[in-house]
Amino acid sequence: MENKKYYFAVDLGATSGRTILGTLADGKLEQEELTRFPNNLIETGGHFYWDIYALYLEMIKGLQVVGKRGLDITSIGIDTWGVDFVFIGEDDAILRNPMAYRDPHTFAAIDDYLENVLDRKTVYDITGIQFMNFNSLFQLHAMRQANNVALQHCKKVLFVPDALSWMLTGEAVCEYTIASTSQMLDPRTGDLSEKLIESVGMKRSQFGRMVQPGTQIGVLTEEVQKMTGLGAVPVIAVAGHDTGSAVAAVPARDEQFAYLSSGTWSLMGIETKEAVINERSYELNFTNEGGIEGTTRFLKNICGMWLYERCRKEWPEEVRKLSHPELQGSAMKVEAFRSIINPDDKAFANPPSMIEAIQQYCRETGQTVPETPAEICRCIFDSLALRYRQVFLWLKEFATFDLNVLHIIGGGSLNKFLNQFTADALGVEVLAGPQECTAIGNIMLQAKASGDVSDIWAMRAIIANSVEMVPYHPTGDKAAWDQAYEKYINILKNNN
């Protein structure tokens, strides 16, 4: 690659968004953040909405920066959070801002649907997706029950990244990875399930044509070209689901790896050639989300640094002033495994006080109650590492290959203490990094679409050559970790 190639990535999370310029030259990727902006949740009329027009405007502003610099970008790609969608009317205009997955209208809808429309086992057997009240299927059911006028009059339903691509190109598609978050996709057929679509009173024709990551959607409309000063730049369907783009960026050597996307929430999984849908995956509530090149992201959601973040907000100001390494370093001086919790217990979902919830859990399970910030922090880190071990052992049950390495990506990849604990608990090599994996995956999928990268492994080799990975090897006392895991399993059994 002698010539520099430029790619424009839009990376939208549930609280903020960014536009990034990716540069590919001589087998290396570089990134430059062009703009950063908030993604505001709007509460009005008893509901929560996203401002799709504000997000569109921020994309245009980022493209205008590129236009003013006179850069010849190869393509544009958009990734966002999952499940949410936009209604388009007969006149090709948006019908209301999209409702947000945080809206409580789905709380009762999931139970109503599973009791009165289709049962839980039937839905899982079709989709292989774990049950969460905000999945698109249950959002549509709630809207149908509420006689939502936008739903009644929509011509098209577009998931958020597809809606933003439509605003840029006028072309309506349904990208595979984002569609898989809806709990309406059948991974065996690679398309939305007619049975599930019809169960919420809709038709397949109301959704865009199914496209795989790396497909060109269209080019910028003349309207957008005038606003930005750019030409007919192609818009590529990357892995529209941000986790899909993040996993695409795992700098793995071969397929024998597990990944942990670590942040407020942790997602641990493997890449499989086929969806894994059976009694065991149903029992353990694993999910099968769309991946790149026809792969499936077989994974489980784990409560991650949410526990620590919530406690940190509650601690006195003198504790909050400490840096993360200072606070976490003090936790390393506390006796190991004195207090263990199940991070995914419902008690920790959203308690009024996370500190009290942790202490109460330890009290009820007959353990030493952690009191100081250092003791609570140690409890959280020990417990997360043990939960990771449990899920990793489950993944080994399902994997058709040896799992000999865990790649930790995302913001949590910077947490050296938890990374080391994870290596010790799992007994395998841990490779930490990159941190900004979603944008990297977005950019590299564009490069693959343009022919600058041949396949997923060539893509991952470039990423490995462009980012720093920090290795962690098991160094702790294996017997102590084995004994702690036994304690953890017993606590879970006795607390159910």
N, C-alpha and C positions, 0 to 999 in steps of 0.2 A: 504494500500500500504506500505508494510514493506520494500521491496527491492527498491533501487534507480533504476530508469529507465532514460536512456539518449536519447535525441532526437536532431537531427541536422537540423536546419532551415536555409534556404537561403532566405533572404529578400531583394529584389532588387527594388529600386526606380529609377526614371528617372535621378537622379543626383548622387546617391551613392548606395552602397550595403553593406550588412553585412552577416556574418555567425554567428550563435548563437547556443550555447549548452543549451538545456533545460533539467532541471532535475526535475523529479516528484517523490516525496516521502512523505508519511504520509499526503496525501491530500493537498499538497502544491506544487506550481511550482516556481522554481528559474531559472534565466537566466544568462548566461555568454556570453558576446560578444567575439568571438574568433578573427575575422578579420573584418576590415572595409576598403573599397576601393572605388575609384571614378568610376562612370559609364559615360564614355566620349561619347559625341555626336560628330561624325566625319563628317565634311563637305568636300566633294570631288566630282568633276565632276558635280557640280550643284545640288547635293542631300545630304541629311543627313542620316547617318547610325549609327546603334549600332554595337559595336564590340562583337559579340556573342562568339568568341573564347577567348577574354580577360575575359568575364564573366565566361565562363567554367573553365578557368585556376584559377580564384579566388575561385571558388567552390572547385576545387582540392586542392588548398593551405589550405583552411579551413579544408577539410577532412584529409589532411596530419597532421595538428595539432592534430586532434583527434587520428589518428593512432600512432603518436609519444608518446602520453600520455597513450596509451594502453587501451583506453576506449571502452567498448562494447556498441556501440549505437544501439538502437532498430530500428530506421528508419531515413529516410531523406525526407524533404519536401521543395518545392520551390514555392515562390509567387513572382509576379512581377507586374508592371504596366499593363494596358490593351491594347487591340486592335492590337498591332504589332505582326508580324509573320515571320517565317523562311521558305524558300523553300528548299525541299530536292529532289535531283535528282534521276534518275534511278539507279545510282551506289551507292546510300545511302550516298552521300556526300552533304554538304551544298552548295547551289548555291548562292554565294554572301552573304555578311553580310546583315542582314535585314534592310530595310528602316525604318526610325523613324517617329513617328506620327507628329513630328514638321515639317516634310518636306512640303514645300508649294505646292507640286504637286497635293494635294487634294482640294485646294481652289476653283478651277473652276469645279472640278470633281463632287462635290456633286450636284451643280445646273444642270449640264449636265445630270447626272444620273436621277434626279427627274423629269426633263423635257422630256427626250428622252427614258428612259428605264422603270422605274416604278414610279408612283406618290407617293407623300409624305404620303398620307392617307393609301394607300395600304401597304407600308413598315411598317408604325407604327402599323397597324392592325395585321400584322404578328408577329412583334417582341416586340412591346411595349417599344422600346428603343428611347431615345431622339436623335435628329439629331445633330451630330457634324461632321464637315468635315473630321476629321481624323478617323472615324469609319472604321473598316476593309473593309466593303462593298465598301466604296468610295475609299479607297486605292487600292483595287483590280481593280475597274473600271478605276482609273487613270493609273494604270500599264498596263491594257489591251489597253487603248487608245494610250499609249506610246510605244506599242509593246515591253514590257519588256521581255527580253530573258529568264530570270530566271523563270518568270511566265509561259512562253510558254513551258518550258521543265521540269517543276516540277512534281514529282511523288506524293509528299506529301506537305501539308501546315500545319505547326505546330505553334501554338501560342507560345510566348516566353517561358513561364514556361514549356510547353510541349516539346519544342525543347531542353531545357536544361536537362529535365528528359530523353529524348531520347538519348542525348549524354552520359548520365550516364548508361543507361540500354539497349539501342538498341530497345526499345519498343515505338511505336508511338500511343499516345492517344490524345483525345480532351476533356480536363477537362471542366465541365459544366459552372462554374462561369466565367472562362476566355473566353469561347466561347460566353457567353451572351453579352460581351462587343463589339462583332463584328458587331452587327446589322444584323446578319444572323441567329440567333437562334429563333426558334418558341417555346416559353415557354409552349404552350399547348401540344405539342408533346414531348417536352424535347429533341429535336434534331435540327440540322441545317435544315433550310428550303430549299428544293430542288429548289423551285421557285427562291429564292434569289441567291442561288449558281449558278444556270444555267443562271441567268441574267447577271453574270459577266464571262460567258463562262467556268464555271468549273463544276466538278462532285463531288457528295458526297463522292465517293471513294477516292478522293484526300485528304480528311481530316481523322484524326485518329478516332478510335472508341470512342464514347462518354462515359465518365466515370464521376461518381459523386465524390465529395470530400470524402476522406476516403477510396478510392480504391487503392489497391496495383498495381503499374504500372509494376514493375519488380524488379530485383536486380542488383547491380553493376556488370558491365561487368568484365571479367577477367583482361582486360586492366586497368580499373580504380582500381581494387583491388590491382594490382601490384604497381601502382603509389602511392597509399595512405597507403598501409599496412593494409587495412581493408579486411574483408571477404565479403560474398555475402549479403550485407546489403540491405534490402528492400527500395525501393523508393516509397513514397506514394503521390498520387495526393491529395494535400490539397486543400483549396480554392485557386486556382492558381492566381486569381485576388486579389491584395493586399487589396482592400477594402472589398472583401468577407471574407478574413481572419480576418480583423480588426473587422467587424461586428460580426463575430463568437465569438469574444473575449469580446463582451459587457457583463458585469457581471450582467445581469438582473435577477430579481427574478422570473418573469413570462413573458408571451407574451405581456402584456399591457404596452408597452414602445415605445418611439421613440428614435432615436439615432442621434447624431450630430458628425460626424467625422470632427474634427476641426483642420485646419492648414492653409496653404496658400490658399487652397480652402476648402469650407465647403460642406459636404454632409449630408443632413437631410432626414431621412426616417423612415419607419417602416418595420417590417418583416411580410410578409403575406403568407398564405398557397397557394394562387393562384396569378397569375399575374393579375394586374388591368389595363385592356385595354379598354377604353371607350372614349366617346366624351370629357368628362371633363378632363381626364388624358392627352389626345391629345392636348386639348386647353391649358393646363397649362404646357405642355412639361415635364411631369414626366417620369421617366424611370423605367423599370423592369429588374433588373439584377439578375442573378442566385445566390441563397444562399445555405446554407447547409441544409441537411436533407429534400430536396425538397421544401424549402422555396424560396420566392422571396424577393429581396431587392428592395422595392418600394421607390424611393427616388428622390430628386431634387438637382441638383448642385447649389451652392450659392457661389458667390465671397466671400472669407473669409478674412484672414489676409493679403492677397495680397495688399489691399489698404494701410494698415498700413506699411507693409514692403517696398513698393515702396516709400512712403512719407519719411520714415526714411532714405532711401538712399539719398534723396534730401536735407534733412535738414543740416544745418551747422555742422561742426565737434563737436562743444561744445554740441550740442543737441544729436548727435549720441553717444557721450561718456556716456551719461546718461544711467543707466540701464533701462530695460523695466518697472519695478515697479516704478522707479522715474519719468519717463516721463508720464506713464499712471496715476500715482498718481496726478501729476499736472493737468491732464485733468479732474480729478474728481472735481476740484475746479471751473471749468468753468460751467456757467449756462447750465442746461440740455435743450436739444431739441431746441436750438436756430438755429441750422443748421442741416437739414436732407437731405440725398441723397438716391437714390435707388442704393444699392451696385452692382446690376446686370445690370445697364444701360450700354449700349454699349460704352458710353463715357469713362468707366473705364477699358475696356478690356485690352488695352496696350497703353495708351497715352504717348506722349513724356515727359510730366510732370504730375504726378498724383496730385500734389498740385494744379496746375493751373486747372486741369480738375474738381476737387472738388469745387474750388472757382467759376469757370465758371458755374457749375451746380447750385450752390446756387444763383448766380447772376441772372441767367435766370429764376429761380423759385421764385424770389422776396424775398429771405431770407437774413438774416445777413450773410455776407461773412466771413468765418473763416480765420484768418490771422496767429496767432501764432501756433507753434507745438501743444500746449495744446488744443487750440480750434479745430484744425483739427482732432486731436486724439479723442476728445470728439464727434465730428461729426461722425466719423467712427464707434465708439463703439455704440452710440445711434442708428445709422442707421442699423448696423448689427443686433442688438437685435430686432429692429422693423421688419426687413426682416425675421428673424427667427420666429417671431410671425405670420407673414403672412403665411409662409410655414407650420408652425405647425397647423394653423387653417385649411389649405387645407388638411393636413394629417388627421385631425379629420373628415373631410368630407368622406374620403375614408376608414378609419379604421372601422372594424366590431367589435371593442372592445374599451373600454374606454382608453384614453391616459392620464395617471396620473403621468408620470415621463419621464424626458428626460435625457438620458445618453450621456455625452460629452466625447469622446475619442480622442486620438491623441495629438499632441503638444499643441493645443489650450486649452486642458483641464487644463493647468497650469495658464491660464489667469484669475485670480480671479475677476477682475473688470468686464470683459465681461461675465463671468459665472453668476455673481450676476445680471447683467443687463438682462441676458437671463431668469433667474428665475422670475425676476420682470415683464418682458414683457409678458411671457407666462402664468404666474400665476400658475406654477406647480413646484414640486420639481425637482431640477437639481442635478444629481450625476456626479461628474467630476473624470475621470480616468478609465482605465490606459492610460498612455502616449504612451508606446510602444506596442500598441495593435495588430499590424499586426503580429509580431513575436510570440506573445502569442497565437493568433488564429492558426497560422501555427503549432506550437508545440502541442497544445491541440487537433487539428484534427488528428495529428499523434498518439497521445495517445488513441484517440477514435478508430482509425483504428486497433491499436494493442490489443484492448480489455481492456485496463487499465481504460477506462472511458466508461460508458454505453451509454449515450446519450448527447444531447446538453445541457440539464439542469444540469446534473451532471458535465459536463464540465464547465459550467458557475459558478456553485457553488464553484468549485475548484479555478477558477479565482478570484471570489469575496473574497475567503479566502486567496488569495495570494497577492492581490494588495490593495493599499489604495485608497478609494473613498472619495472625499470631498463633503459633501452635501451643497447645497445652497437652501434656501427657500425664497419665495417672501417676501421682507421686505420693498420695496419701496412704493411710493404713487400710489395706483392702479388707482385713478382718473387721475393723471398726465400722467401715461402710456397710459391709454385709450384715453386721449385727444391727446397725441403725435401720437398715431397710426392713429387717424382720420386725423391729419395733414399730416402724411406720405402717407396715401391712396389718399388724395386730391392732393398732389404733384405729385404722380404717374399718376393720371387721367389727370391732366392738362399738364403733360410733355410728353404725348404719341402723 
